[in-house]
Amino acid sequence: MKKVCIVLSLLVLNGGLPAIAHDLNFGLFDLFEKDQAYFMEIRLDKANLVEAVGNDVGSTKEDWNCALSQYLNTHMSLSINGIKASFDYEEFIFLDDVIVVMAKLDIPIQNISEIQVENTVLLEIIENQLNIIKASFHDKRRSFRLSKKRFSTTIKY
């Protein structure tokens, strides 16, 4: 993770992140606890996600929310202490270049010892896609970089 931070810092210092943002294909998946529930905030490139979902989605917000939910459910799974979580997608925010998804995990609160993640989001269409998984529990922040070569990981606490 230190290498990713150093590279991003150098890129920002040498011309700014907006100038090279489209050369960096990554999604951010931030897992955290709030109000006695688990949540995941997902940030993905809007153009890439629209391409992955397909252009034949209807024109309403509900059509897009449904298509995005189906896509994410197909390409992402997560288990906490061996219990598979399902995602309740609470909010989809469409910004200029990014889609932000807020998902509540339908799993009971427990003392986390292990999180298993499988994530192939955008890997089928973007050659150099990186999916960065961040988890903050027990006052420890863990980050993992997933790609086509390594699309699953186990986070131990």
N, C-alpha and C positions, 0 to 999 in steps of 0.2 A: 504494500500500500504506500510505503514511503516513496517508491519509484514513481507511482502515479502522481502523488502530490508534488514531487520535484519537477516532473515533466510539465504538469499544469502550471506551476509557478513560473517556469522558464518561458512557457508560451505566452502567458499574460504579460510578462516583462518585455517580451520581444514583439509587441504589436497588439496585444489585447486579445482576449478570448473571443469576442464576437467575430473577429476577422478569420479565425480558424475553426469556429464552432462546428461547421458542417464536416470538417475533416475528422473530428472526434465523434465517433458513433458510440454513445454509451447511454445506458439507462440507469437510473438510480432507484433502488428499492430499499426504503428505510423502514425497518421493523422496530416498533416501540410499544410500550404500555402506557395507557392513559385512561383515567377514570375507571379502573378495574376491568379493562378490556385491552386486547391486543389490536394494534392497527398497523397497516403498511401504507406508506405514502410512496407512490410510484410516479416517476418523472421520465417521460419518453419523448423523443423527437416526433413532432406532429406529422411531418411529411412521411417519415419512415413507417410510422404506425398506421397511417391512412393507407399506404401502399400494401402493408401486410394484411390489413383487414379486407381490403378490396374496395373498388369504386362503386360496386353495385348495391351498397348500403342505401337505405332510404334517406330522405332528406330531413327527417325530424330528429330532434335531440334524443328522443326515446329510441329511435332506430340505431343511432350511433352508440348510445349507452349499452344497448343490448349486444350489438356487434363487438364492441370493445370488451365487454364482460365475457362473452364466449371465447374470444381470442385469448384473453389473459388466462381464463380457466384451462384452456387447452395447452398453453405453453408455460404454465407455472404451477408448482405444487410445493406445499410446505407442511412439515409435521413438527410438532413440539412434543418432546418426550415420547415419541412414537405415536402420537395421536394426530391423524391427518386433519388439517384445518380446511374449512371452506371459507370463501371470501364473500362478504356482503359489501358490494360496491356502493358506497354512500354518496360519492360525489365525483363528477368528471368536470374538470376545468380546462377549457380550450383557450390557451394563450396563443400568441403569435406563432411561436416556433415549437412550443412544448404542450403536451397534454399531461395534466396532473390528475392522478387518480387517488382518491382516498378510499381505502378498503378496511372494513372491520373484520377481524378473523373470528369465525364462529367456533371458538374453542374455550374451554374453561381456564380461568386464571390459575396458575400453578407455579411451583418453584421450578424454573427452567434449568435443566441440566444439558439438554441437547436440542438443537434445531436442525432439521434436515431440509435442504432447499434444492429443488430442481427448477432451472429457469432456462428456457430456450426462446424467450421473447426476442423477436426480430433477428434471431440467428439464421433463419432460413432465407432472409433476403439481403442482409447486410454482412458482407464478408468479414469486416474487422469489428463487428459489434462487441462491445463489452457491457456486461450487466454487473453493476456494483451493488452488492448486498451489504447493508449496514444493519447491525443489531445492537441495541443498547439495553443491557439488563445487568443487574447485580453491580451497578456502578462501573461496568466495563463496556467499552465500545469496541465491537469487532467489525471488520470490513473484509470482504472477499470479492475478488474479481472473477467473474465467470465469462466463458467464451465458448466458441464451437468445440474447442479441444477439451475444455473442462466446464461442463454446464450444470454440475451439481456439487454440493459441498455439505459438510456437517460442521456445525458450529457447536463447540462444547463450552460449557460454563462450569 
